Amino acid sequence: MDNRQEHLKNLSEIRSLMERSSSFISLSGLSGISAGIIGLIAAYILQSRIAPYMNYTRDVFITPEKRTDLIMFGVMVSLAVLIVTFALAIFFTAHKAKKRGFPVWDGSAKRLVLNLFIPLIAGGLFCLLLVYHYFDWLVIPSMLIFYGLALINASKYTLHEIMWLGISEIILGLCATYFLSYSIYFWGLGFGVMNIIYGAVMYFKYEK
C-alpha cells in the first residue's frame, strides 16, 4: 500500500511538473480584475472626450487640428492602459507564483508573452494604418478584435478559460464594427466588464 501511494505521489508530481513546463498557470485572476477596472476608467475618459464626435449617423465636422488632438489623446490613453495593466499583471502574477513556490519567468511565461504580444503589436500597427488612411471609426472595434486574437493565441500556454475571453472580445469587436456609433461602449464592455468577470471567475476558481 505504501509503495502504491508513493507511486501515485510521484506520478502526481511528474504531472504537475509537466503542466508547469508547458503552461503558465500562475496567471492571477486579480490581474484580470484590475485590468477591467482600468479599462472601465479609460472608457469613461475616452467617452467624455470624444462623445461629441461619436455619432456615426450624422456628419460631424472635425478640423485637422482637432482630429490630431483626439488621435494623440486616444493613443496616450491606450498606452497608459497597456502599461499599467501589464505592470499590475506582473505584480499579481509574481505574488501568486511566489506564494505557490513557482518560478515567474520560466519558459511557459516567455511563450505566453510572445504569443500575446505578436497579435497586439500587429493590431497596434494596423490601427495606426487605419488612422493614416482616415478610417478612424474602425480603430476601436479593431482594438477589441486584435485583443481577442491575442488572448486566443496566448491561451495555448496558460489557463484555457482565457480562450473564451478572447472569443468574447472578438464578438464584441464585430458588434462594435456594426454599431459604430456605440463602439466606445463595446470597448468599455470588452476591456472593462469582461475582464472583471473573467478575473473574478479565475480568482474564485483557482485562488480561493
C-alpha positions in Angstrom: 0.0 0.0 0.0 2.9 2.4 0.9 4.6 1.6 -2.4 1.3 2.3 -4.3 0.8 5.6 -2.5 4.4 6.6 -3.3 4.0 5.8 -6.9 0.8 7.8 -7.1 2.6 10.7 -5.4 5.4 10.5 -7.9 3.0 10.4 -10.8 1.2 13.5 -9.4 4.5 15.3 -9.1 5.5 14.4 -12.6 2.1 15.6 -13.9 2.4 18.8 -12.1 5.9 19.4 -13.4 4.8 18.7 -17.0 1.9 21.1 -16.6 4.1 23.9 -15.3 6.7 23.3 -18.1 4.1 23.6 -20.8 1.5 26.1 -19.4 1.9 29.2 -17.4 -0.6 28.5 -14.5 0.5 31.4 -12.2 -1.6 33.9 -14.1 -3.6 35.7 -11.4 -7.3 36.4 -11.6 -6.7 39.7 -9.8 -4.7 40.9 -12.8 -7.9 40.4 -14.9 -10.0 42.3 -12.3 -7.5 45.2 -12.2 -7.3 45.3 -16.0 -11.1 45.5 -16.1 -11.2 48.4 -13.7 -8.6 50.3 -15.6 -10.5 49.5 -18.8 -13.7 51.0 -17.4 -11.9 54.1 -16.2 -10.3 54.5 -19.7 -13.6 54.0 -21.4 -15.2 56.7 -19.3 -12.3 59.1 -20.0 -12.4 58.4 -23.8 -16.2 58.7 -23.9 -16.1 62.0 -22.1 -13.6 63.4 -24.5 -14.8 62.1 -27.9 -18.6 61.8 -27.2 -19.5 64.8 -29.4 -17.8 63.1 -32.4 -19.1 59.6 -31.9 -22.4 59.9 -33.7 -21.7 58.0 -36.9 -25.2 58.5 -38.3 -24.7 62.3 -38.9 -21.9 64.4 -40.3 -19.7 65.9 -37.6 -17.1 68.4 -38.8 -13.7 68.0 -37.2 -10.8 70.3 -38.0 -7.5 68.6 -38.8 -6.1 70.1 -35.6 -8.9 68.7 -33.5 -8.6 65.3 -35.2 -4.9 65.2 -34.4 -5.6 66.2 -30.8 -8.2 63.4 -30.4 -5.9 60.8 -32.0 -3.0 61.8 -29.7 -5.3 61.7 -26.7 -6.6 58.2 -27.7 -3.0 56.9 -28.2 -1.9 58.3 -24.8 -4.8 56.7 -23.0 -4.3 53.4 -24.8 -0.6 53.3 -24.0 -1.3 54.2 -20.4 -3.9 51.4 -20.1 -1.4 48.9 -21.6 1.5 49.9 -19.4 -0.5 50.0 -16.1 -2.4 46.8 -16.9 0.8 44.9 -17.8 2.6 46.2 -14.6 -0.3 45.1 -12.4 -0.5 41.7 -14.2 3.2 41.2 -13.4 2.7 42.3 -9.8 -0.3 40.0 -9.0 1.1 37.1 -11.0 4.5 37.3 -9.3 2.8 37.4 -5.9 0.8 34.3 -6.8 3.8 32.4 -8.2 5.9 33.3 -5.1 3.1 32.2 -2.8 2.9 28.8 -4.5 6.7 28.4 -5.0 6.6 28.5 -8.8 9.1 30.4 -11.0 7.7 33.6 -12.5 9.8 34.0 -15.6 10.1 30.5 -17.0 9.8 29.0 -20.5 6.0 28.9 -20.4 5.8 32.6 -19.3 8.1 33.6 -22.2 5.9 31.7 -24.7 2.8 33.3 -23.2 4.1 36.8 -23.5 5.5 36.2 -27.0 2.2 34.8 -28.3 0.2 37.5 -26.6 2.2 40.4 -27.9 2.6 39.4 -31.5 -1.1 40.0 -32.3 -1.2 43.0 -30.0 1.7 44.7 -31.8 0.2 43.8 -35.2 -3.1 45.2 -34.0 -1.4 48.4 -32.9 0.3 48.9 -36.3 -3.0 48.1 -38.1 -4.8 50.7 -36.0 -2.1 53.3 -36.9 -2.6 52.4 -40.6 -6.4 52.9 -40.2 -5.7 56.4 -38.8 -3.3 57.1 -41.6 -6.0 56.3 -44.2 -8.7 58.2 -42.2 -10.6 55.1 -41.1 -10.7 56.4 -37.6 -14.1 54.8 -36.8 -12.7 51.4 -37.2 -9.9 51.8 -34.7 -11.9 51.0 -31.6 -13.5 47.8 -33.0 -10.1 46.7 -34.3 -8.6 47.0 -30.9 -11.2 44.6 -29.5 -10.7 42.1 -32.3 -6.9 42.0 -32.1 -7.1 41.8 -28.3 -9.3 38.8 -28.6 -7.0 37.2 -31.2 -4.0 37.9 -28.8 -5.8 36.1 -25.9 -6.8 33.1 -28.1 -3.2 32.9 -29.4 -1.8 33.0 -25.8 -4.4 30.6 -24.4 -2.3 27.7 -25.5 0.3 28.5 -22.8 -1.9 29.4 -19.9 -5.4 28.6 -18.4 -7.7 27.5 -21.2 -10.5 29.8 -20.0 -8.7 32.7 -21.4 -9.7 31.4 -24.9 -13.3 32.1 -24.1 -12.5 35.6 -23.0 -10.7 36.1 -26.4 -13.8 34.8 -28.3 -16.0 37.2 -26.4 -13.7 40.1 -27.2 -13.8 39.3 -30.9 -17.6 39.1 -30.9 -17.8 42.5 -29.1 -15.4 43.9 -31.7 -17.6 42.7 -34.5 -20.6 44.2 -32.8 -18.8 47.5 -32.4 -18.0 47.4 -36.1 -21.7 47.1 -36.9 -22.8 49.6 -34.3 -20.1 52.2 -34.9 -21.8 55.0 -33.0 -21.7 52.9 -29.9 -18.3 51.4 -30.3 -16.8 53.1 -27.2 -19.5 51.3 -25.1 -18.5 48.0 -26.6 -14.9 48.9 -25.9 -15.7 49.5 -22.2 -17.7 46.3 -22.1 -14.8 44.3 -23.6 -11.8 45.8 -21.9 -13.7 46.5 -18.7 -16.6 44.3 -17.8 -15.5 41.1 -19.5 -12.0 41.3 -17.9 -13.6 41.8 -14.5 -15.9 38.8 -14.9 -13.0 36.7 -16.2 -10.7 37.7 -13.4 -13.3 37.1 -10.8 -14.1 33.7 -12.1 -10.5 32.7 -12.3 -9.8 34.1 -8.8 -12.6 32.2 -7.1 -12.0 29.0 -9.2 -8.2 28.7 -8.8 -7.1 31.0 -6.0 -9.7 30.8 -3.2 
